[in-house]
Amino acid sequence: MTKSASTLLALLLLRFVASAQSNDPFPLWPDGPPGALGKGTNDIPTLTAFLPEAGKANGAAMVICPGGGYGGLAPHEGKGYALWFNEHGITAFVLKYRLGSAGYRHPVMLQDAARAVRTVRARADEWKLDPKRIGIIGSSAGGHLASTLLTHFDAGKSDAADSVERVSSRPDLGILCYPVISLGEFTHQGSKNNLLGKDPAPELVRELSNELQVTKDTPPTFIWHTAEDKAVPVENALLFAAGLRKAGVPFDLHIYERGNHGMGLGSQPYGGGERHPWTRDCEFWLKGRGFVK
């Protein structure tokens, strides 16, 4: 083998090892999560890091909350998004949060999402990230979880023994894809049941109807939905946008005429093997927010 071939092989091996290491999930709480019902995989929330190619990372990061009705986690709304963000230089972290199907209820899911953002921010130096450019994206019920953190974040506890808990859980922006937002008239009943149980207190329903919880401190948000969505009514997106508008929070709202629920990055029903137009619209918005160069 020639010297140049050996060098090329070594570089390829290094890239392979780096890629493998970046895709290994790690627990959000190394010593065990609060409120755990057991020690199985369903009881341990994790993050999986997806790093852009060497030299392409721009310092921005995104925490990804897949959908699944708070009863499962849709793979195409996790890794697929992460690789798309990587193409644009954004470091991505797919969150495996605890679910109603495993016996968990609010506020456990919010604890997991908040811990994910805190973890990325607390370890920003390790991943060469800007702690002021950390966003969150969620689809369907994952959109509800993301919008819950967008409206229920906190500044952290400065005296906490755990250094991660000292930092803020506030995302710097949010992206909501065909999200569940309201737990009222236009809710997705399965998501609501998995999150709160079948007979939640009215005040809890109101607290988690996130269109009612928007304030001036809610981060800027990109929202998209389709008018044809029969699983999660488009009113969810409209209500959250109205809340942002009332509070004076910057937002981008895109309602597409056609398309079923749960499309992810897919082109359906536009065809041609292309990604859905929301990806281009979101890229344009992210450039304006300083997350994409």
N, C-alpha and C positions, 0 to 999 in steps of 0.2 A: 504494500500500500504506500502511495506517495505521501509526502509530508502534507501537501495541500488537501489530499483526501482525508488524511487522519485529522487534520484541523477541522474540516467540515463535519466529519462524523462526531467529533467531540462537541462541537457547537450544537448539533442536532440532539445529542444526548442531553446536554445541559438544558436545552429548551424543553425536551420531553420531561425531564425530572422537575423542572420548575412548574410546568403545566400540571403534572400529577400532584405536586404538593399544593398548588393553589386550589385544586378541586377537592381537597379532603375536608369534610365537614368538621367543625370543632364546636364543643358545647358553649353555650352562652354563659353558663355558670359552671366553672370547673369543679366546684365542690358540691354541685347539685342545685337545681332551681328551686326557688321558693314555691310552696304549694304543690309540690310533686305528689302524685298519687301512687307512684311506683318507681321502678328503676329501668323500665323497658324503653325501647326506642321511641314510643309514643309519649313518654314522660320527659324526654330530654330535648329541649329546643336547641337548635344548632344554626350556625351560619356556614355557608360554603362560599369561599372567595373565588372569583373569576377575575384574573388579572389580564389587562391588555398586553399585547406584544411589547417586548422590550423597546423602549424609546418612543412608544406611542401614548403612554399614560399621561394624562393632563392634570392629575391631582384631584379631579372630581370623583365622587363615589355615589352609589345608589344601593339602597337596601330594597330588596324585592320580596313582596308578600304575594305568593301565588293564591289564586282563588280555589274554591272547592266547597262553598257553602258552610264553612267552619266544620265540615265533616271529613274533608280530605284536602289534598294539595295537588293542584293540576300541574304536571311536569312542564307542559308547554308554556305556562305562565311564569316559569322560574328560570331554568337554564337558557331557554331560547331568548328571553329578554336579556339575560346576563351577557350572552355572546354578542347580541346586537349593541348593547352599551359598550362592550369592549372595542367594537369596530370604531367607535367614536372617541376612544381614549378614556372612557369612564370605567373605573374599577367597580365591579358589581359584587354584591353579597346576597345570596339567596337564603331567605329565612325559612326554616322549618319551625313553625310555631305550634303550640299545643292546641288540641281540637276538642270540640264538643263531643265528637264520636268516641273519644277516649275518656269522657267523663269530666272534661274541664268546662268552666264557665267564666264569663267576665268576672274579674279583671285580669285573668291569667293571660289571655291573648295580648292584651295591651301591655302587660308587664314584659312579655317576650319581645314585642315590637320596640318598646322603649329601650330595653336592654340592648337590642341589636344596634340601634342608632348610637347609643352611648358607647358601645364596644368599638364601633368603627371610629368614632370621634376620639376616644381615649387612646386608641392605638394608631392614630393617623400618622405619626412619625414612622412607625414600623412599615406601613404600606406606602409611605411617601404621598400622603393625602393632605389636602387643604381642609382643616376641620370646620371651615365656614362654607364648604361646598359639599354637603352630604344630604342627599335627597332620599325620598321614599316613593316607591311605586307599588300599586296594588290593583288587582283585577277582581271584579265581582265581589265576593266576600272579603278577599284580600284588599279590595278597594275600600271596603268598610273599615277594615283594620287600619289601613294607611290613613284614612280620613279621621279615624278616632285619635291616632297619634297627632295628626295635624291640628286637632282641636283640644287635645288633653295632655300635651307635653308638660314637662316641668324643667326647672333649671338645675336639677341635681341636688345632692346633699353635700355641702362643703365639708362636713365633719364625718362623712362615711368612712369606715375602715377600708371598704372596697374602693379602690381608686376609680374603677369604672363608674360607680354610682355617684361620683362627685361631679360628673360632667352633664351637660344638658342633653335631654332627649328630643329637643326641638329639631325637626328636619329643616333644611334651608329651602326646600321646595318639595312639592308633591306632584305625582302623576297618577291620575285615577282613570282606570280603564273599565268601561261599563260597570261602574261601582254600585254596590249596595250602599246607600247613604242613610235613608230614613228607615226607622222601625215602626212607622205609622202606616198610613193608608197604602203607600206604594212599596212596602217592604217586600223582600224575598222571605217568605215564611220559614223555609227550611233553615236559612242562615240565622234568622232571629231565634228559632227554637234551639239551635245548637249553641248559640252564644249565651242566651239568657234562660233557657228552659221554657216550658210551655205556659207558665203562668207568672210572668215577671211583674214586678211592681210598676205602676204607671210612671213613677218618678224615674225609675231606671230606664224605661223605654224612652222617656224624653231625654235623659242624659246621653244615651247612645244613639239618638236621632241627630246625626252630626250636622245637619243643615241648621239646627237650632243652636249649635254650640260655637259657631264661627265668631271670632272677634278680630279686632284690628291687628292682633299679633299672629293670627293664622298665617302660615307661609304661603307664598305665591303658588298657584296650582294650575296644572294642565288637566283638563277633563275631556274625555271623549265617550260617546255612546252611539247607539243606532236607534232610529225610530222604530225599527221592526223588532227590537228585542222583546221577546215574549216571556223571558224568565225574570229579568230585572227591568221594570219599566223605566223608560227614559226620563220620567219625572225625577228620579233620584239625582241624575246629573244636573237637571235644571234647578232643582231645589238647592243643591250645594252652590251652584254658580250664583243663584240669587242671594244666598247668604254671604258669599264673598263680595258681591257687588254692594250689598247694604253696608258691610263693614269696611269697604274701601280697600280690599285686598286685591292685588293684581291677579288676573286669571286669564286663561285661554280656554274657550269652550267650543267643542266641535261635535255637532250632531250630524251623523251621516244617515242618509235616507235608508240604505239597505244594509242587511247583515244580521246574522243570528248572534245569539249570546255566546261568549267564550271564544272569540276568534283569535285572541292573542295577536301575534304578528302577521297572521295569515291573510291572504289576499281575498278569500271568499267574501262576497260574491263577485268580486271584480275580475278574477281570473288572470290568466297570463303568467302565473307563477311569480308575480310580484308581491311584495309586502303591501299590507293595507296602507292606504294614504295617511292614516294617523301617524305612522312612523315618520313620514316626511314633515308633517306639520309639527310634530313634537320635536324633531331635530332642529327645526327653525326656531322654535320657542326656547329650547335649551341653549342655543347659541346666544340668544338675547339675554339669557340669565347667567351667561358665563360658564356653563357646564360643558359646552362643546366649542372647539375652536373653529 
